[in-house]
Amino acid sequence: MLYKKILVTGAAGFIGFHLCKTLLEQGLTVVGLDNINDYYDVNLKYARLQELGIQRAEAEQWGQSTVSEKYPDFRFVRLSVEDRGALPQLFEKEAFDAVVHLAAQAGVRYSLENPMAYVDSNLVGFANILESCRQYHIKHLVYASSSSVYGESDQVPFVEDASVDYPISLYAATKKANELMAHSYSHLYQIPTTGLRLFTVYGPWGRPDMAPVLFASAILEDRSINVFNNGDLSRDFTYIDDIIKGIILTLNHPPVQEKAQPWYQVMNVGNGAPVLLMEFIETLETNLGKEAKKNNLPMQPGDVSCTWADTTKLHLLGYKSRTPLQAGVGKFVEWYKMYLNI
């Protein structure tokens, strides 16, 4: 690892939790930041932090730095990236080498209902992260973009240099804006930045607003699952362990300045092979031992029919997605049943 001390924002989130755990197991010093908002069940977020050795009573306190009971080199602080006063103070106090910025308002459909949450977190919050990185000389900023920036492109697989000028949701627009903002900071201030266009992530400790948990919960409770576009969808489902490998790999390979180009790059992180939604559902049914009741619905606004990552750039760094769908879904179901105590 090129760095010793790393800030991970969104540390109580699905990907942030797994990233913190892996970095700590590799011997790094990690500070985790999260505002623990209630976009989805906060009990899951506190349970993830508990796995990292942070007790809920301490995690609930705003601005308090809490040392993990499990990992001596991990500390957690409850903070919003929108806080323009407290965020730079944290950077000044901690002297981070690198930042992995995963905190964001997530969800495509929610952006149709509550657009200002995306403006605050994904635009204002990201600007605060960039400015803190500039002021405190961060060696590499890695941040989560999204496969949603590709919109309804029919040029598959999605390649990083394809046009992404036509987002079809505000969520996608904020992620595209993040890439533009990062480019300007890389150009003006020579800050190495890497944007990761993450494709559909699933696995243990996953978000309850995403298909795997929504489907598993409904199937186990004999409720119908909503199948959009009558099931004619495919997604580049990527198991969480493979996503984490991709993040760490890119963290260790900051962009190199070439000629007039700034220290800036965007990369796809995905499985590299789309799976039909109906195949994913069937795999989930097999692992749960129950058949789903399906409620076929038309395409939802903001959704796309297919996502498919071209991972050539990541492969050049040594990346390979290693988790087949059956194995990944099996691990997810095993965790989900344990989490529900069933």
C-alpha positions in Angstrom: 0.0 0.0 0.0 1.3 3.4 -0.9 -0.4 5.1 2.0 -0.5 4.7 5.8 -3.4 6.8 6.9 -6.7 6.9 5.0 -10.0 8.7 5.4 -13.0 6.6 4.3 -16.2 8.6 4.0 -19.5 6.7 4.1 -17.9 4.2 6.6 -21.2 3.0 7.9 -22.4 2.3 4.4 -22.4 -1.0 2.5 -19.2 -0.5 0.5 -17.5 1.8 3.1 -17.9 -0.8 5.9 -16.3 -3.5 3.8 -13.5 -1.2 2.6 -12.6 -0.1 6.2 -12.5 -3.8 7.3 -10.2 -4.8 4.5 -7.9 -1.8 4.9 -7.6 -2.5 8.6 -6.9 -6.2 8.1 -4.1 -5.0 5.8 -2.5 -3.0 8.6 -3.5 0.5 7.7 -4.7 3.3 9.9 -8.2 4.3 9.0 -10.5 7.1 10.0 -14.2 6.4 9.1 -16.7 9.2 8.6 -20.4 9.0 8.2 -23.5 11.1 9.1 -25.7 8.0 9.6 -28.7 9.5 7.8 -32.0 7.8 7.8 -32.3 7.2 4.0 -32.6 3.5 5.1 -32.7 1.7 8.4 -30.0 3.2 10.7 -29.9 0.0 12.7 -28.1 -1.7 9.8 -25.6 1.1 9.7 -24.9 0.8 13.5 -24.7 -3.0 13.2 -21.9 -2.5 10.5 -20.1 -0.2 12.8 -20.5 -2.7 15.7 -18.7 -5.2 13.4 -15.9 -2.7 13.2 -15.7 -2.3 17.0 -17.6 0.9 17.4 -20.5 0.9 19.9 -23.7 2.6 18.9 -23.8 4.9 21.9 -20.4 6.4 20.8 -21.3 6.4 17.1 -24.4 8.4 17.7 -22.4 11.4 19.1 -21.7 14.1 16.5 -18.1 15.1 16.0 -16.7 12.6 18.6 -13.7 10.6 17.5 -14.2 7.0 18.8 -11.5 4.3 18.9 -12.5 0.8 17.8 -12.6 -1.9 20.5 -11.7 -4.4 17.8 -9.2 -2.5 15.6 -6.7 -0.3 17.4 -6.0 1.6 14.2 -9.6 2.5 13.4 -11.4 5.5 14.6 -14.9 6.7 13.7 -16.4 10.2 13.7 -20.0 11.1 13.0 -19.9 14.0 10.6 -21.5 15.3 7.4 -19.4 16.1 4.4 -21.7 19.1 3.9 -20.3 20.6 7.1 -17.9 23.2 5.7 -16.5 24.0 9.1 -15.9 20.6 10.7 -14.6 18.8 7.7 -11.5 20.9 7.2 -10.8 20.7 10.9 -10.8 16.9 10.7 -8.3 17.0 7.7 -6.0 19.4 9.6 -6.1 17.3 12.8 -5.6 13.9 11.1 -3.1 14.6 8.3 -4.5 11.9 5.9 -2.3 10.5 3.1 -5.3 9.6 0.9 -9.1 9.8 0.9 -11.7 7.3 -0.4 -14.9 9.3 -0.7 -17.9 7.0 -0.7 -20.4 9.2 1.3 -23.3 10.3 -1.0 -27.0 10.3 -1.2 -27.7 7.1 -3.0 -30.6 5.8 -5.0 -31.9 6.6 -8.5 -35.6 6.5 -7.7 -35.3 8.5 -4.4 -33.7 11.3 -6.5 -37.1 11.8 -8.2 -38.7 12.5 -4.8 -36.1 14.4 -2.9 -33.7 16.1 -5.3 -32.2 18.6 -2.8 -30.7 15.8 -0.7 -28.6 15.0 -3.7 -27.6 18.6 -4.2 -26.5 18.9 -0.6 -24.6 15.6 -0.2 -23.4 14.9 -3.7 -22.5 18.4 -4.9 -21.9 20.6 -1.9 -20.4 17.7 0.1 -18.1 16.7 -2.8 -17.0 20.3 -3.2 -16.0 20.3 0.5 -14.0 17.1 0.1 -12.2 18.5 -3.0 -11.4 21.8 -1.2 -10.1 19.9 1.9 -8.0 17.7 -0.3 -6.5 20.8 -1.8 -5.9 22.6 1.4 -4.3 19.6 3.2 -2.2 18.2 0.3 -3.9 14.8 -0.1 -1.8 12.5 -2.2 -4.7 10.7 -3.9 -8.5 11.1 -3.8 -10.5 8.1 -4.9 -14.3 8.7 -5.1 -17.4 6.8 -6.0 -18.9 7.7 -9.3 -21.6 5.4 -10.8 -22.4 3.3 -13.8 -25.6 5.4 -14.0 -23.6 8.2 -15.8 -23.8 6.1 -19.0 -27.5 6.7 -19.1 -29.4 4.9 -21.9 -26.3 4.3 -24.0 -26.8 1.3 -26.4 -23.0 1.0 -26.9 -22.2 -1.9 -24.7 -20.1 -2.8 -22.9 -19.7 0.7 -21.4 -16.2 2.1 -22.0 -14.8 5.0 -19.9 -14.2 7.3 -22.9 -17.8 7.0 -24.1 -20.0 10.1 -24.0 -21.8 10.5 -20.7 -23.4 13.8 -21.4 -27.0 12.7 -21.1 -27.8 11.4 -17.6 -31.5 10.4 -17.1 -31.7 10.9 -13.3 -30.5 13.6 -11.0 -28.5 11.0 -9.1 -26.6 10.2 -12.3 -26.2 14.0 -13.0 -24.6 14.6 -9.7 -22.1 11.7 -10.3 -21.2 13.1 -13.7 -20.8 16.5 -12.0 -18.4 15.0 -9.5 -16.2 13.8 -12.3 -16.1 17.3 -13.8 -15.4 18.9 -10.5 -12.6 16.4 -9.8 -11.1 17.1 -13.3 -11.0 20.8 -12.6 -9.2 20.3 -9.2 -6.8 17.9 -10.8 -6.0 20.4 -13.5 -5.8 23.5 -11.3 -4.2 22.1 -8.2 -2.4 18.9 -9.4 -4.5 16.7 -7.1 -4.5 13.1 -8.3 -8.1 12.0 -8.5 -9.7 8.7 -9.5 -13.4 8.4 -10.1 -14.8 4.8 -9.9 -17.9 4.0 -12.0 -19.2 1.3 -9.7 -21.6 -1.3 -11.2 -24.4 -3.0 -9.3 -22.9 -4.1 -6.0 -24.3 -6.9 -3.9 -23.3 -9.1 -1.0 -23.4 -9.4 2.8 -24.4 -6.2 4.7 -26.0 -4.9 1.5 -28.4 -1.9 1.3 -32.1 -2.7 2.0 -33.2 -0.4 -0.8 -31.4 -2.5 -3.4 -32.8 -5.5 -5.3 -31.1 -8.4 -3.4 -32.5 -7.4 0.0 -35.8 -6.2 -1.4 -36.3 -9.5 -3.2 -35.0 -11.8 -0.4 -37.2 -10.0 2.2 -40.3 -10.3 0.0 -39.7 -13.9 -0.9 -39.2 -15.0 2.7 -42.4 -13.1 3.8 -44.5 -14.4 0.8 -44.9 -11.0 -0.6 -44.7 -10.1 -4.3 -41.5 -8.7 -5.8 -41.7 -5.8 -8.3 -40.1 -6.8 -11.6 -39.6 -3.7 -13.7 -39.7 -3.7 -17.5 -41.4 -7.1 -17.1 -38.0 -8.6 -16.3 -36.4 -7.5 -19.5 -33.4 -6.0 -17.7 -29.8 -7.0 -17.2 -27.3 -5.7 -14.7 -23.5 -6.1 -14.2 -24.0 -7.6 -10.8 -20.6 -7.4 -8.9 -19.9 -9.1 -5.6 -18.7 -6.8 -2.9 -15.3 -8.5 -2.4 -14.5 -7.8 -6.1 -15.6 -4.2 -5.7 -13.3 -3.8 -2.7 -10.4 -5.3 -4.7 -11.0 -2.8 -7.4 -11.1 0.2 -5.1 -7.8 -0.8 -3.3 -6.1 -1.6 -6.6 -7.0 1.9 -8.0 -6.0 3.5 -4.7 -2.6 2.1 -5.1 -2.3 3.2 -8.7 -2.9 7.0 -8.8 -3.1 8.6 -12.2 0.1 9.6 -13.8 0.4 13.1 -15.4 1.1 12.8 -19.1 1.8 15.8 -21.4 -0.9 18.3 -20.8 -3.3 15.9 -19.1 -4.0 16.4 -15.4 -3.6 13.8 -12.7 -7.1 12.5 -13.3 -8.8 9.3 -14.3 -12.1 7.5 -14.3 -12.4 3.7 -14.2 -15.1 1.1 -14.4 -15.3 -1.3 -11.5 -17.6 -4.2 -12.3 -18.0 -7.9 -13.1 -17.7 -7.3 -16.8 -20.5 -9.7 -17.6 -24.2 -8.6 -17.4 -26.7 -11.0 -15.8 -30.4 -11.1 -16.8 -32.6 -9.9 -13.9 -34.7 -13.1 -14.2 -31.5 -15.2 -13.8 -30.6 -13.3 -10.7 -34.0 -13.8 -9.3 -33.9 -17.6 -10.1 -30.5 -17.8 -8.4 -31.9 -16.1 -5.3 -34.9 -18.4 -5.3 -32.6 -21.5 -5.5 -30.6 -20.3 -2.5 -33.6 -19.3 -0.5 -35.5 -22.5 -1.4 -38.6 -20.5 -2.2 -40.2 -19.3 -5.4 -40.9 -15.6 -5.8 -44.3 -14.1 -6.5 -43.7 -11.7 -9.3 -45.4 -8.4 -10.0 -44.5 -7.3 -13.5 -44.3 -3.6 -14.0 -43.2 -1.1 -16.7 -39.8 0.5 -16.7 -39.3 3.1 -13.9 -38.3 6.7 -14.7 -34.5 7.0 -14.4 -33.8 3.3 -14.9 -31.9 1.8 -17.8 -32.4 -1.6 -19.5 -28.8 -2.8 -19.3 -25.5 -2.1 -17.5 -22.3 -3.7 -18.7 -18.8 -2.7 -17.6 -15.8 -2.8 -19.9 -13.1 -3.4 -17.3 -10.1 -3.4 -19.6 -8.4 -0.5 -17.9 -8.8 -2.2 -14.5 -7.5 -5.5 -15.9 -4.3 -3.7 -16.9 -3.7 -3.0 -13.2 -4.2 -6.8 -12.4 -7.9 -6.8 -11.6 -10.0 -9.9 -12.1 -13.6 -10.4 -10.9 -13.5 -13.8 -9.2 -17.0 -14.4 -7.7 -19.5 -16.2 -9.8 -23.2 -15.3 -9.3 -24.2 -18.6 -7.6 -21.4 -18.2 -5.0 -22.0 -14.5 -4.4 -25.7 -14.9 -4.0 -25.1 -17.9 -1.7 -22.9 -15.8 0.6 -25.5 -13.0 0.6 -28.3 -15.3 1.5 -26.2 -17.0 4.3 -25.5 -13.5 5.8 -29.1 -12.3 5.4 -30.6 -15.3 7.2 -28.0 -14.9 10.0 -28.8 -11.1 10.2 -32.6 -11.9 10.6 -31.9 -14.9 12.9 -33.7 -17.3 10.8 
